[in-house]
Amino acid sequence: FNPSIRRTILQTMDILREEEDLLGRLGEQAMPPRPETPADHLALPLSSLKACHQAIRRRVIEQGCWAMAVRPTFRQIGLVLSLLTREDAGGEVHLGGGLRIEKTNDALLFHYPRGKNAFRGSGREAVAVAMEITAPGEYRIPSLGALLQLSMKKPPASLRDTPGLVVDADRISFPLRLQSIVPGQRFHPFGGKGSKKINRFLNDRGIPSSQRDFFLVLSMRDEVVALPGLTIDDRFRVTSNTRKAMVIDWRIPGRKIQSEKR
């Protein structure tokens, strides 16, 4: 046995141990403050992660998993790292125990959409909504904890000063229908040319699939009137000939929805 080989191995082990300690400290510094006990969710800002070296990102993701009481594999960490290279939001990685790591518009979100269990499916169970809207007023959707409010008003001087979405009430004929998005369903986005698939529109807005149950379709017969909380169909926009407007207000407690002022 060559003593110099043994000495080289021991020196290399010392170097690796020191580098391991350094990566651990840097990873801890990059982690946001968190409680001592495992929480139900953890958000790592994308801006901070992208500013880190790849080795630090790997360590931060690993520590995030441990903070959620899950031991990640090398492959799983690699899949999470690949989310950071994508331009769009909405990608997710499924880990053991029901943990999901999802890329949102501004963070890498660690959470348990269906609680801590062994489920490895596509997140929360889908919620199907189908409701007849017979007249202006308030309509509660218990399965989503949401509230739809429709009110008739004079056309506002400025749409941006009006809470909610505004459509031409002269074109509205009740009953309307509030329902979940149907795969392949199309509408005419406000200010756009032609029709577009609603799910493609949601992709463009960066709304992940796990949150799409909270966005429904308000329709009149076979025509989409609006996507409450998001935008209206261009065919129902307010014009200079509009005599009466309908305001569509969509509220979900605990969720901030940034609608387009149309």
NORZI-V767874 format. One record per residue. BURIAL is # if it has 24 or more other ideal C-beta (glycine too) atoms within 12 Angstrom, else .. Layout:
burial->[BURIAL & BURIAL]
This chain:
burial->[. & . & . & . & . & . & . & . & . & . & . & . & . & . & . & . & . & . & . & . & . & . & # & . & . & . & # & . & . & # & # & . & . & . & . & . & . & . & . & . & # & # & # & # & . & # & . & . & # & . & . & # & . & . & . & # & # & # & # & # & # & # & # & # & # & # & # & # & . & # & . & # & . & . & . & # & # & . & # & # & # & . & # & # & . & . & . & . & # & # & # & # & # & # & # & . & . & # & # & # & # & # & # & # & . & . & # & # & # & # & # & # & # & . & . & . & . & . & . & . & . & . & # & # & . & . & . & . & # & . & # & . & # & . & . & . & . & . & # & . & # & . & . & # & . & # & # & # & # & # & # & . & # & . & # & . & . & . & # & . & . & # & . & # & # & # & # & # & # & . & # & # & . & . & . & # & # & # & # & # & # & . & . & . & # & # & # & # & # & # & . & . & . & . & . & # & . & # & # & . & # & # & . & . & # & # & # & # & # & # & # & # & # & # & # & # & # & # & # & # & . & . & # & # & # & # & # & # & # & # & # & # & # & # & # & # & # & # & . & . & . & . & . & . & # & # & # & # & # & # & # & # & . & . & . & . & # & . & # & # & . & #]
